[in-house]
Amino acid sequence: MAYTISDECISCGACADTCPTGSISDGANHYEIDADSCIDCGACEDTCPTGAISA
């Protein structure tokens, strides 16, 4: 199961910078994770300053 980003995201880009597979990109309202390329490593969750990312 891939990680997801909630509306708590402030679009700071910290998660995208730490994603080893480049699965995170800027979406319409906040950053989004591509479930097909996410490897569930958790790097993004650990980096998010608002806690907007969860498994």
PDBQT receptor file of N, H, CA, C and O in Angstrom, charges set to zero:
ATOM      1  N   MET A   1       0.850  -1.182   0.000  1.00  0.00    +0.000 N 
ATOM      2  CA  MET A   1       0.000   0.000   0.000  1.00  0.00    +0.000 C 
ATOM      3  C   MET A   1       0.890   1.238   0.000  1.00  0.00    +0.000 C 
ATOM      4  O   MET A   1       1.770   1.377   0.849  1.00  0.00    +0.000 OA
ATOM      5  N   ALA A   2       0.664   2.111  -0.930  1.00  0.00    +0.000 N 
ATOM      6  H   ALA A   2      -0.051   1.998  -1.620  1.00  0.00    +0.000 HD
ATOM      7  CA  ALA A   2       1.465   3.332  -1.058  1.00  0.00    +0.000 C 
ATOM      8  C   ALA A   2       1.061   4.366  -0.015  1.00  0.00    +0.000 C 
ATOM      9  O   ALA A   2      -0.055   4.352   0.503  1.00  0.00    +0.000 OA
ATOM     10  N   TYR A   3       1.972   5.236   0.268  1.00  0.00    +0.000 N 
ATOM     11  H   TYR A   3       2.879   5.247  -0.154  1.00  0.00    +0.000 HD
ATOM     12  CA  TYR A   3       1.697   6.336   1.181  1.00  0.00    +0.000 C 
ATOM     13  C   TYR A   3       0.774   7.342   0.492  1.00  0.00    +0.000 C 
ATOM     14  O   TYR A   3       0.720   7.401  -0.736  1.00  0.00    +0.000 OA
ATOM     15  N   THR A   4       0.055   8.125   1.281  1.00  0.00    +0.000 N 
ATOM     16  H   THR A   4       0.099   8.076   2.279  1.00  0.00    +0.000 HD
ATOM     17  CA  THR A   4      -0.819   9.160   0.743  1.00  0.00    +0.000 C 
ATOM     18  C   THR A   4      -0.540  10.480   1.451  1.00  0.00    +0.000 C 
ATOM     19  O   THR A   4      -0.009  10.507   2.561  1.00  0.00    +0.000 OA
ATOM     20  N   ILE A   5      -0.906  11.566   0.793  1.00  0.00    +0.000 N 
ATOM     21  H   ILE A   5      -1.337  11.545  -0.109  1.00  0.00    +0.000 HD
ATOM     22  CA  ILE A   5      -0.707  12.902   1.348  1.00  0.00    +0.000 C 
ATOM     23  C   ILE A   5      -2.074  13.551   1.533  1.00  0.00    +0.000 C 
ATOM     24  O   ILE A   5      -2.868  13.617   0.594  1.00  0.00    +0.000 OA
ATOM     25  N   SER A   6      -2.345  14.027   2.739  1.00  0.00    +0.000 N 
ATOM     26  H   SER A   6      -1.701  13.973   3.502  1.00  0.00    +0.000 HD
ATOM     27  CA  SER A   6      -3.645  14.629   3.060  1.00  0.00    +0.000 C 
ATOM     28  C   SER A   6      -3.653  16.124   2.753  1.00  0.00    +0.000 C 
ATOM     29  O   SER A   6      -2.657  16.695   2.310  1.00  0.00    +0.000 OA
ATOM     30  N   ASP A   7      -4.802  16.735   3.002  1.00  0.00    +0.000 N 
ATOM     31  H   ASP A   7      -5.611  16.271   3.362  1.00  0.00    +0.000 HD
ATOM     32  CA  ASP A   7      -4.965  18.175   2.782  1.00  0.00    +0.000 C 
ATOM     33  C   ASP A   7      -4.165  19.016   3.764  1.00  0.00    +0.000 C 
ATOM     34  O   ASP A   7      -4.110  20.238   3.623  1.00  0.00    +0.000 OA
ATOM     35  N   GLU A   8      -3.544  18.388   4.758  1.00  0.00    +0.000 N 
ATOM     36  H   GLU A   8      -3.589  17.395   4.873  1.00  0.00    +0.000 HD
ATOM     37  CA  GLU A   8      -2.684  19.112   5.699  1.00  0.00    +0.000 C 
ATOM     38  C   GLU A   8      -1.379  19.557   5.024  1.00  0.00    +0.000 C 
ATOM     39  O   GLU A   8      -0.640  20.367   5.583  1.00  0.00    +0.000 OA
ATOM     40  N   CYS A   9      -1.100  19.040   3.844  1.00  0.00    +0.000 N 
ATOM     41  H   CYS A   9      -1.701  18.382   3.390  1.00  0.00    +0.000 HD
ATOM     42  CA  CYS A   9       0.110  19.358   3.081  1.00  0.00    +0.000 C 
ATOM     43  C   CYS A   9       0.175  20.858   2.785  1.00  0.00    +0.000 C 
ATOM     44  O   CYS A   9      -0.802  21.460   2.342  1.00  0.00    +0.000 OA
ATOM     45  N   ILE A  10       1.347  21.446   3.040  1.00  0.00    +0.000 N 
ATOM     46  H   ILE A  10       2.141  20.957   3.400  1.00  0.00    +0.000 HD
ATOM     47  CA  ILE A  10       1.551  22.874   2.775  1.00  0.00    +0.000 C 
ATOM     48  C   ILE A  10       2.407  23.094   1.522  1.00  0.00    +0.000 C 
ATOM     49  O   ILE A  10       2.852  24.211   1.259  1.00  0.00    +0.000 OA
ATOM     50  N   SER A  11       2.635  22.025   0.752  1.00  0.00    +0.000 N 
ATOM     51  H   SER A  11       2.273  21.118   0.966  1.00  0.00    +0.000 HD
ATOM     52  CA  SER A  11       3.391  22.069  -0.503  1.00  0.00    +0.000 C 
ATOM     53  C   SER A  11       4.789  22.647  -0.342  1.00  0.00    +0.000 C 
ATOM     54  O   SER A  11       5.241  23.435  -1.173  1.00  0.00    +0.000 OA
ATOM     55  N   CYS A  12       5.472  22.253   0.727  1.00  0.00    +0.000 N 
ATOM     56  H   CYS A  12       5.105  21.612   1.401  1.00  0.00    +0.000 HD
ATOM     57  CA  CYS A  12       6.827  22.748   0.975  1.00  0.00    +0.000 C 
ATOM     58  C   CYS A  12       7.861  22.035   0.108  1.00  0.00    +0.000 C 
ATOM     59  O   CYS A  12       8.937  22.578  -0.139  1.00  0.00    +0.000 OA
ATOM     60  N   GLY A  13       7.548  20.822  -0.357  1.00  0.00    +0.000 N 
ATOM     61  H   GLY A  13       6.673  20.380  -0.156  1.00  0.00    +0.000 HD
ATOM     62  CA  GLY A  13       8.449  20.080  -1.222  1.00  0.00    +0.000 C 
ATOM     63  C   GLY A  13       9.469  19.212  -0.515  1.00  0.00    +0.000 C 
ATOM     64  O   GLY A  13      10.257  18.534  -1.174  1.00  0.00    +0.000 OA
ATOM     65  N   ALA A  14       9.476  19.214   0.811  1.00  0.00    +0.000 N 
ATOM     66  H   ALA A  14       8.835  19.765   1.346  1.00  0.00    +0.000 HD
ATOM     67  CA  ALA A  14      10.448  18.410   1.558  1.00  0.00    +0.000 C 
ATOM     68  C   ALA A  14      10.329  16.931   1.208  1.00  0.00    +0.000 C 
ATOM     69  O   ALA A  14      11.340  16.246   1.058  1.00  0.00    +0.000 OA
ATOM     70  N   CYS A  15       9.119  16.444   1.077  1.00  0.00    +0.000 N 
ATOM     71  H   CYS A  15       8.298  17.001   1.198  1.00  0.00    +0.000 HD
ATOM     72  CA  CYS A  15       8.903  15.031   0.774  1.00  0.00    +0.000 C 
ATOM     73  C   CYS A  15       9.428  14.667  -0.613  1.00  0.00    +0.000 C 
ATOM     74  O   CYS A  15      10.061  13.627  -0.791  1.00  0.00    +0.000 OA
ATOM     75  N   ALA A  16       9.164  15.517  -1.579  1.00  0.00    +0.000 N 
ATOM     76  H   ALA A  16       8.649  16.362  -1.435  1.00  0.00    +0.000 HD
ATOM     77  CA  ALA A  16       9.611  15.264  -2.947  1.00  0.00    +0.000 C 
ATOM     78  C   ALA A  16      11.130  15.216  -3.019  1.00  0.00    +0.000 C 
ATOM     79  O   ALA A  16      11.693  14.421  -3.772  1.00  0.00    +0.000 OA
ATOM     80  N   ASP A  17      11.787  16.055  -2.247  1.00  0.00    +0.000 N 
ATOM     81  H   ASP A  17      11.329  16.701  -1.636  1.00  0.00    +0.000 HD
ATOM     82  CA  ASP A  17      13.248  16.092  -2.239  1.00  0.00    +0.000 C 
ATOM     83  C   ASP A  17      13.858  14.829  -1.646  1.00  0.00    +0.000 C 
ATOM     84  O   ASP A  17      14.985  14.473  -1.990  1.00  0.00    +0.000 OA
ATOM     85  N   THR A  18      13.138  14.147  -0.763  1.00  0.00    +0.000 N 
ATOM     86  H   THR A  18      12.223  14.437  -0.483  1.00  0.00    +0.000 HD
ATOM     87  CA  THR A  18      13.689  12.965  -0.113  1.00  0.00    +0.000 C 
ATOM     88  C   THR A  18      13.231  11.652  -0.736  1.00  0.00    +0.000 C 
ATOM     89  O   THR A  18      13.753  10.595  -0.380  1.00  0.00    +0.000 OA
ATOM     90  N   CYS A  19      12.286  11.689  -1.641  1.00  0.00    +0.000 N 
ATOM     91  H   CYS A  19      11.862  12.547  -1.931  1.00  0.00    +0.000 HD
ATOM     92  CA  CYS A  19      11.764  10.457  -2.253  1.00  0.00    +0.000 C 
ATOM     93  C   CYS A  19      12.815   9.835  -3.183  1.00  0.00    +0.000 C 
ATOM     94  O   CYS A  19      13.218  10.456  -4.167  1.00  0.00    +0.000 OA
ATOM     95  N   PRO A  20      13.261   8.601  -2.870  1.00  0.00    +0.000 N 
ATOM     96  CA  PRO A  20      14.309   7.969  -3.686  1.00  0.00    +0.000 C 
ATOM     97  C   PRO A  20      13.839   7.525  -5.070  1.00  0.00    +0.000 C 
ATOM     98  O   PRO A  20      14.665   7.265  -5.945  1.00  0.00    +0.000 OA
ATOM     99  N   THR A  21      12.524   7.433  -5.278  1.00  0.00    +0.000 N 
ATOM    100  H   THR A  21      11.854   7.644  -4.566  1.00  0.00    +0.000 HD
ATOM    101  CA  THR A  21      12.018   6.991  -6.579  1.00  0.00    +0.000 C 
ATOM    102  C   THR A  21      11.379   8.114  -7.383  1.00  0.00    +0.000 C 
ATOM    103  O   THR A  21      10.908   7.877  -8.495  1.00  0.00    +0.000 OA
ATOM    104  N   GLY A  22      11.353   9.323  -6.850  1.00  0.00    +0.000 N 
ATOM    105  H   GLY A  22      11.736   9.515  -5.946  1.00  0.00    +0.000 HD
ATOM    106  CA  GLY A  22      10.741  10.442  -7.568  1.00  0.00    +0.000 C 
ATOM    107  C   GLY A  22       9.245  10.285  -7.728  1.00  0.00    +0.000 C 
ATOM    108  O   GLY A  22       8.668  10.753  -8.709  1.00  0.00    +0.000 OA
ATOM    109  N   SER A  23       8.612   9.626  -6.769  1.00  0.00    +0.000 N 
ATOM    110  H   SER A  23       9.080   9.245  -5.971  1.00  0.00    +0.000 HD
ATOM    111  CA  SER A  23       7.177   9.327  -6.857  1.00  0.00    +0.000 C 
ATOM    112  C   SER A  23       6.281  10.469  -6.411  1.00  0.00    +0.000 C 
ATOM    113  O   SER A  23       5.058  10.365  -6.510  1.00  0.00    +0.000 OA
ATOM    114  N   ILE A  24       6.860  11.551  -5.925  1.00  0.00    +0.000 N 
ATOM    115  H   ILE A  24       7.853  11.636  -5.845  1.00  0.00    +0.000 HD
ATOM    116  CA  ILE A  24       6.063  12.646  -5.387  1.00  0.00    +0.000 C 
ATOM    117  C   ILE A  24       6.179  13.865  -6.301  1.00  0.00    +0.000 C 
ATOM    118  O   ILE A  24       7.274  14.283  -6.676  1.00  0.00    +0.000 OA
ATOM    119  N   SER A  25       5.017  14.420  -6.647  1.00  0.00    +0.000 N 
ATOM    120  H   SER A  25       4.127  14.080  -6.342  1.00  0.00    +0.000 HD
ATOM    121  CA  SER A  25       4.993  15.604  -7.507  1.00  0.00    +0.000 C 
ATOM    122  C   SER A  25       3.921  16.572  -7.039  1.00  0.00    +0.000 C 
ATOM    123  O   SER A  25       3.024  16.206  -6.280  1.00  0.00    +0.000 OA
ATOM    124  N   ASP A  26       4.023  17.792  -7.494  1.00  0.00    +0.000 N 
ATOM    125  H   ASP A  26       4.751  18.089  -8.111  1.00  0.00    +0.000 HD
ATOM    126  CA  ASP A  26       3.068  18.829  -7.112  1.00  0.00    +0.000 C 
ATOM    127  C   ASP A  26       1.750  18.579  -7.827  1.00  0.00    +0.000 C 
ATOM    128  O   ASP A  26       1.704  18.528  -9.057  1.00  0.00    +0.000 OA
ATOM    129  N   GLY A  27       0.684  18.424  -7.059  1.00  0.00    +0.000 N 
ATOM    130  H   GLY A  27       0.722  18.466  -6.061  1.00  0.00    +0.000 HD
ATOM    131  CA  GLY A  27      -0.635  18.178  -7.624  1.00  0.00    +0.000 C 
ATOM    132  C   GLY A  27      -1.457  19.454  -7.691  1.00  0.00    +0.000 C 
ATOM    133  O   GLY A  27      -0.920  20.549  -7.520  1.00  0.00    +0.000 OA
ATOM    134  N   ALA A  28      -2.738  19.325  -7.935  1.00  0.00    +0.000 N 
ATOM    135  H   ALA A  28      -3.174  18.436  -8.074  1.00  0.00    +0.000 HD
ATOM    136  CA  ALA A  28      -3.632  20.475  -8.074  1.00  0.00    +0.000 C 
ATOM    137  C   ALA A  28      -3.738  21.284  -6.784  1.00  0.00    +0.000 C 
ATOM    138  O   ALA A  28      -3.690  22.514  -6.816  1.00  0.00    +0.000 OA
ATOM    139  N   ASN A  29      -3.881  20.598  -5.651  1.00  0.00    +0.000 N 
ATOM    140  H   ASN A  29      -3.920  19.599  -5.625  1.00  0.00    +0.000 HD
ATOM    141  CA  ASN A  29      -4.059  21.291  -4.373  1.00  0.00    +0.000 C 
ATOM    142  C   ASN A  29      -2.908  21.102  -3.406  1.00  0.00    +0.000 C 
ATOM    143  O   ASN A  29      -2.696  21.934  -2.524  1.00  0.00    +0.000 OA
ATOM    144  N   HIS A  30      -2.166  20.023  -3.562  1.00  0.00    +0.000 N 
ATOM    145  H   HIS A  30      -2.339  19.348  -4.279  1.00  0.00    +0.000 HD
ATOM    146  CA  HIS A  30      -1.011  19.714  -2.711  1.00  0.00    +0.000 C 
ATOM    147  C   HIS A  30      -0.192  18.632  -3.397  1.00  0.00    +0.000 C 
ATOM    148  O   HIS A  30      -0.583  18.127  -4.450  1.00  0.00    +0.000 OA
ATOM    149  N   TYR A  31       0.923  18.279  -2.816  1.00  0.00    +0.000 N 
ATOM    150  H   TYR A  31       1.241  18.689  -1.961  1.00  0.00    +0.000 HD
ATOM    151  CA  TYR A  31       1.755  17.229  -3.403  1.00  0.00    +0.000 C 
ATOM    152  C   TYR A  31       1.007  15.907  -3.394  1.00  0.00    +0.000 C 
ATOM    153  O   TYR A  31       0.150  15.666  -2.543  1.00  0.00    +0.000 OA
ATOM    154  N   GLU A  32       1.350  15.040  -4.370  1.00  0.00    +0.000 N 
ATOM    155  H   GLU A  32       2.046  15.236  -5.061  1.00  0.00    +0.000 HD
ATOM    156  CA  GLU A  32       0.697  13.749  -4.513  1.00  0.00    +0.000 C 
ATOM    157  C   GLU A  32       1.748  12.668  -4.710  1.00  0.00    +0.000 C 
ATOM    158  O   GLU A  32       2.834  12.935  -5.224  1.00  0.00    +0.000 OA
ATOM    159  N   ILE A  33       1.420  11.442  -4.298  1.00  0.00    +0.000 N 
ATOM    160  H   ILE A  33       0.538  11.226  -3.881  1.00  0.00    +0.000 HD
ATOM    161  CA  ILE A  33       2.324  10.313  -4.431  1.00  0.00    +0.000 C 
ATOM    162  C   ILE A  33       1.788   9.362  -5.498  1.00  0.00    +0.000 C 
ATOM    163  O   ILE A  33       0.620   8.975  -5.465  1.00  0.00    +0.000 OA
ATOM    164  N   ASP A  34       2.651   8.989  -6.445  1.00  0.00    +0.000 N 
ATOM    165  H   ASP A  34       3.600   9.303  -6.472  1.00  0.00    +0.000 HD
ATOM    166  CA  ASP A  34       2.292   8.015  -7.475  1.00  0.00    +0.000 C 
ATOM    167  C   ASP A  34       2.365   6.621  -6.854  1.00  0.00    +0.000 C 
ATOM    168  O   ASP A  34       3.453   6.112  -6.584  1.00  0.00    +0.000 OA
ATOM    169  N   ALA A  35       1.212   6.015  -6.632  1.00  0.00    +0.000 N 
ATOM    170  H   ALA A  35       0.328   6.428  -6.851  1.00  0.00    +0.000 HD
ATOM    171  CA  ALA A  35       1.130   4.717  -5.958  1.00  0.00    +0.000 C 
ATOM    172  C   ALA A  35       1.849   3.614  -6.727  1.00  0.00    +0.000 C 
ATOM    173  O   ALA A  35       2.310   2.646  -6.123  1.00  0.00    +0.000 OA
ATOM    174  N   ASP A  36       1.951   3.743  -8.040  1.00  0.00    +0.000 N 
ATOM    175  H   ASP A  36       1.576   4.530  -8.531  1.00  0.00    +0.000 HD
ATOM    176  CA  ASP A  36       2.583   2.708  -8.851  1.00  0.00    +0.000 C 
ATOM    177  C   ASP A  36       4.096   2.671  -8.689  1.00  0.00    +0.000 C 
ATOM    178  O   ASP A  36       4.710   1.619  -8.866  1.00  0.00    +0.000 OA
ATOM    179  N   SER A  37       4.705   3.803  -8.356  1.00  0.00    +0.000 N 
ATOM    180  H   SER A  37       4.207   4.658  -8.213  1.00  0.00    +0.000 HD
ATOM    181  CA  SER A  37       6.160   3.816  -8.226  1.00  0.00    +0.000 C 
ATOM    182  C   SER A  37       6.643   3.941  -6.780  1.00  0.00    +0.000 C 
ATOM    183  O   SER A  37       7.839   3.817  -6.520  1.00  0.00    +0.000 OA
ATOM    184  N   CYS A  38       5.728   4.186  -5.835  1.00  0.00    +0.000 N 
ATOM    185  H   CYS A  38       4.755   4.287  -6.047  1.00  0.00    +0.000 HD
ATOM    186  CA  CYS A  38       6.075   4.280  -4.419  1.00  0.00    +0.000 C 
ATOM    187  C   CYS A  38       6.536   2.912  -3.916  1.00  0.00    +0.000 C 
ATOM    188  O   CYS A  38       5.878   1.902  -4.161  1.00  0.00    +0.000 OA
ATOM    189  N   ILE A  39       7.683   2.885  -3.205  1.00  0.00    +0.000 N 
ATOM    190  H   ILE A  39       8.217   3.706  -3.005  1.00  0.00    +0.000 HD
ATOM    191  CA  ILE A  39       8.211   1.623  -2.688  1.00  0.00    +0.000 C 
ATOM    192  C   ILE A  39       7.982   1.474  -1.182  1.00  0.00    +0.000 C 
ATOM    193  O   ILE A  39       8.570   0.594  -0.553  1.00  0.00    +0.000 OA
ATOM    194  N   ASP A  40       7.143   2.318  -0.604  1.00  0.00    +0.000 N 
ATOM    195  H   ASP A  40       6.666   3.034  -1.115  1.00  0.00    +0.000 HD
ATOM    196  CA  ASP A  40       6.773   2.252   0.811  1.00  0.00    +0.000 C 
ATOM    197  C   ASP A  40       7.968   2.335   1.760  1.00  0.00    +0.000 C 
ATOM    198  O   ASP A  40       8.005   1.639   2.774  1.00  0.00    +0.000 OA
ATOM    199  N   CYS A  41       8.939   3.180   1.435  1.00  0.00    +0.000 N 
ATOM    200  H   CYS A  41       8.909   3.746   0.611  1.00  0.00    +0.000 HD
ATOM    201  CA  CYS A  41      10.134   3.266   2.281  1.00  0.00    +0.000 C 
ATOM    202  C   CYS A  41       9.919   4.152   3.504  1.00  0.00    +0.000 C 
ATOM    203  O   CYS A  41      10.616   3.991   4.507  1.00  0.00    +0.000 OA
ATOM    204  N   GLY A  42       8.969   5.083   3.442  1.00  0.00    +0.000 N 
ATOM    205  H   GLY A  42       8.404   5.214   2.628  1.00  0.00    +0.000 HD
ATOM    206  CA  GLY A  42       8.664   5.939   4.582  1.00  0.00    +0.000 C 
ATOM    207  C   GLY A  42       9.503   7.193   4.706  1.00  0.00    +0.000 C 
ATOM    208  O   GLY A  42       9.324   7.957   5.655  1.00  0.00    +0.000 OA
ATOM    209  N   ALA A  43      10.410   7.425   3.777  1.00  0.00    +0.000 N 
ATOM    210  H   ALA A  43      10.555   6.804   3.006  1.00  0.00    +0.000 HD
ATOM    211  CA  ALA A  43      11.267   8.617   3.846  1.00  0.00    +0.000 C 
ATOM    212  C   ALA A  43      10.435   9.895   3.831  1.00  0.00    +0.000 C 
ATOM    213  O   ALA A  43      10.752  10.849   4.541  1.00  0.00    +0.000 OA
ATOM    214  N   CYS A  44       9.399   9.918   3.045  1.00  0.00    +0.000 N 
ATOM    215  H   CYS A  44       9.142   9.143   2.468  1.00  0.00    +0.000 HD
ATOM    216  CA  CYS A  44       8.557  11.111   2.933  1.00  0.00    +0.000 C 
ATOM    217  C   CYS A  44       7.816  11.387   4.240  1.00  0.00    +0.000 C 
ATOM    218  O   CYS A  44       7.721  12.536   4.671  1.00  0.00    +0.000 OA
ATOM    219  N   GLU A  45       7.298  10.347   4.862  1.00  0.00    +0.000 N 
ATOM    220  H   GLU A  45       7.375   9.414   4.512  1.00  0.00    +0.000 HD
ATOM    221  CA  GLU A  45       6.550  10.501   6.115  1.00  0.00    +0.000 C 
ATOM    222  C   GLU A  45       7.438  11.087   7.211  1.00  0.00    +0.000 C 
ATOM    223  O   GLU A  45       7.003  11.942   7.982  1.00  0.00    +0.000 OA
ATOM    224  N   ASP A  46       8.679  10.621   7.272  1.00  0.00    +0.000 N 
ATOM    225  H   ASP A  46       9.032   9.927   6.646  1.00  0.00    +0.000 HD
ATOM    226  CA  ASP A  46       9.613  11.106   8.280  1.00  0.00    +0.000 C 
ATOM    227  C   ASP A  46      10.009  12.560   8.067  1.00  0.00    +0.000 C 
ATOM    228  O   ASP A  46      10.382  13.248   9.017  1.00  0.00    +0.000 OA
ATOM    229  N   THR A  47       9.930  13.031   6.828  1.00  0.00    +0.000 N 
ATOM    230  H   THR A  47       9.627  12.472   6.056  1.00  0.00    +0.000 HD
ATOM    231  CA  THR A  47      10.369  14.374   6.468  1.00  0.00    +0.000 C 
ATOM    232  C   THR A  47       9.274  15.428   6.572  1.00  0.00    +0.000 C 
ATOM    233  O   THR A  47       9.570  16.608   6.760  1.00  0.00    +0.000 OA
ATOM    234  N   CYS A  48       8.025  15.023   6.455  1.00  0.00    +0.000 N 
ATOM    235  H   CYS A  48       7.784  14.064   6.302  1.00  0.00    +0.000 HD
ATOM    236  CA  CYS A  48       6.904  15.978   6.393  1.00  0.00    +0.000 C 
ATOM    237  C   CYS A  48       6.761  16.776   7.698  1.00  0.00    +0.000 C 
ATOM    238  O   CYS A  48       6.567  16.190   8.763  1.00  0.00    +0.000 OA
ATOM    239  N   PRO A  49       6.858  18.118   7.616  1.00  0.00    +0.000 N 
ATOM    240  CA  PRO A  49       6.768  18.940   8.832  1.00  0.00    +0.000 C 
ATOM    241  C   PRO A  49       5.354  19.050   9.411  1.00  0.00    +0.000 C 
ATOM    242  O   PRO A  49       5.196  19.427  10.572  1.00  0.00    +0.000 OA
ATOM    243  N   THR A  50       4.321  18.726   8.618  1.00  0.00    +0.000 N 
ATOM    244  H   THR A  50       4.449  18.420   7.675  1.00  0.00    +0.000 HD
ATOM    245  CA  THR A  50       2.957  18.843   9.105  1.00  0.00    +0.000 C 
ATOM    246  C   THR A  50       2.306  17.507   9.411  1.00  0.00    +0.000 C 
ATOM    247  O   THR A  50       1.170  17.468   9.883  1.00  0.00    +0.000 OA
ATOM    248  N   GLY A  51       3.002  16.416   9.151  1.00  0.00    +0.000 N 
ATOM    249  H   GLY A  51       3.925  16.447   8.768  1.00  0.00    +0.000 HD
ATOM    250  CA  GLY A  51       2.426  15.096   9.397  1.00  0.00    +0.000 C 
ATOM    251  C   GLY A  51       1.329  14.737   8.418  1.00  0.00    +0.000 C 
ATOM    252  O   GLY A  51       0.428  13.964   8.745  1.00  0.00    +0.000 OA
ATOM    253  N   ALA A  52       1.399  15.293   7.216  1.00  0.00    +0.000 N 
ATOM    254  H   ALA A  52       2.131  15.921   6.950  1.00  0.00    +0.000 HD
ATOM    255  CA  ALA A  52       0.349  15.080   6.218  1.00  0.00    +0.000 C 
ATOM    256  C   ALA A  52       0.471  13.753   5.469  1.00  0.00    +0.000 C 
ATOM    257  O   ALA A  52      -0.425  13.391   4.706  1.00  0.00    +0.000 OA
ATOM    258  N   ILE A  53       1.565  13.029   5.679  1.00  0.00    +0.000 N 
ATOM    259  H   ILE A  53       2.292  13.324   6.298  1.00  0.00    +0.000 HD
ATOM    260  CA  ILE A  53       1.790  11.792   4.933  1.00  0.00    +0.000 C 
ATOM    261  C   ILE A  53       1.600  10.595   5.855  1.00  0.00    +0.000 C 
ATOM    262  O   ILE A  53       2.111  10.555   6.974  1.00  0.00    +0.000 OA
ATOM    263  N   SER A  54       0.841   9.611   5.342  1.00  0.00    +0.000 N 
ATOM    264  H   SER A  54       0.426   9.643   4.433  1.00  0.00    +0.000 HD
ATOM    265  CA  SER A  54       0.613   8.395   6.118  1.00  0.00    +0.000 C 
ATOM    266  C   SER A  54       0.496   7.193   5.202  1.00  0.00    +0.000 C 
ATOM    267  O   SER A  54       0.231   7.321   4.006  1.00  0.00    +0.000 OA
ATOM    268  N   ALA A  55       0.700   6.022   5.788  1.00  0.00    +0.000 N 
ATOM    269  H   ALA A  55       0.915   5.918   6.760  1.00  0.00    +0.000 HD
ATOM    270  CA  ALA A  55       0.596   4.771   5.028  1.00  0.00    +0.000 C 
ATOM    271  C   ALA A  55      -0.824   4.307   4.989  1.00  0.00    +0.000 C 
ATOM    272  O   ALA A  55      -1.119   3.270   4.396  1.00  0.00    +0.000 OA
TER     273      ALA A  55
